[in-house]
Amino acid sequence: MSSSAAAAGGEEAMKSASAIVAEAVRGLHVLKIEGYSRTKGLGNGNFIDSSTFVVGGHRWFIRYYPDGYGSDSAGWLSFYLKHQHTNATSVKASTKFSLLDEMGEPVPSHTTNWGAIATLTTTREQFGCQRFIEKKALEESAYLKDDCFAIRCDVIVSKEFRAEATPRFVAVPPSDLHQHLSRLLSSGAEADVTFRVGGETFTAHRLVLAARSPVFRAELFGPMKENHTTSRPIQIDDMEPGVFGAMLHYIYTDSLPEAAADTGGDAAAVMAQHVLVAADRYGLERLKLICEDRLCDFISTGTAAATLALAEQHGCRGLKEACFRFLRSPGNLKTIMGSDEFQHLTSSCPSLLNELLANVAP
């Protein structure tokens, strides 16, 4: 055997490997139907929506049809999972529904199989079970107790697929640009514009404000700039200092300050309302959506009318739809119709009344 042949025969094949990683996030939500008998008679094809919950960074809610989804399921209960869209983002997910026994465990005979992975891209799309359980079967079972029963919705949200190959040895830290800009704002270094808001003074940087807000850009560098000289503070009316400070913090850091973000209860809703108005005033669309999203968590019979008026006045489509969905639940619309807030809504936004009735009517 020649030396070249021996070398060829002794070579080892180069080996490599990689993996396709299909990541997913799992979560579940338990929905309790209290007063089941009072939900019957709503009508075939009519529904009641649950509160929203989060799985995989997306907001979801369950749609309950007490008299069935369609004409061929009139004697059944239907349940569907819906994705709450605040923008055009699509999501791939799969779900299953389970009736729960008195111990809170799934009943195998009334548990659906995992549905195929579906891509939801519009608010009209939903997936679930049209014939979940016959009403007669539920009413004769031990799972309906004190006119109540519960179901569980399991959700798997698929993340984007990615390929893993050679391990990386350099860890790139997350961006800390917001921290540097936050320190620039708080230090006031090289600030070249001053604002007076409700007796308080704020300093900032014209270029930063102009880069983030089209309104500030027009005021500070457009035809109106002669009215805002560096030697005289700019007066901001009809805004609280705390709201203006929160907006400035967002402009520099792309987030709300912790004090504003962590405020609880009614104070959180009020702050979100005021910051939303400020965001709309200065063309800060992402901040406006952040406030819309927060306000969706505070909709109640005491706030729905005022929140709906706010959504209408400032063009908040997602928040308006959340109010409509809340008012579709039995009793909620009737409760608010006698309130002063509802009377103010009808007088301040008369065009909204027909849209409201069209959206909440069965």
Beta strands, then each sheet from edge to edge (+ up, - down):
strand 1: 19-21
strand 2: 24-34
strand 3: 48-49
strand 4: 53-55
strand 5: 58-65
strand 6: 76-83
strand 7: 91-100
strand 8: 106-111
strand 9: 118-120
strand 10: 127-134
strand 11: 148-158
strand 12: 162-164
strand 13: 193-197
strand 14: 200-204
strand 15: 234-236
sheet 1: 1+ 12-
sheet 2: 2+ 11- 7+ 8-
sheet 3: 2+ 11- 7+ 9-
sheet 4: 3+ 5- 4+
sheet 5: 3+ 5- 6+ 10-
sheet 6: 14+ 13- 15-
end
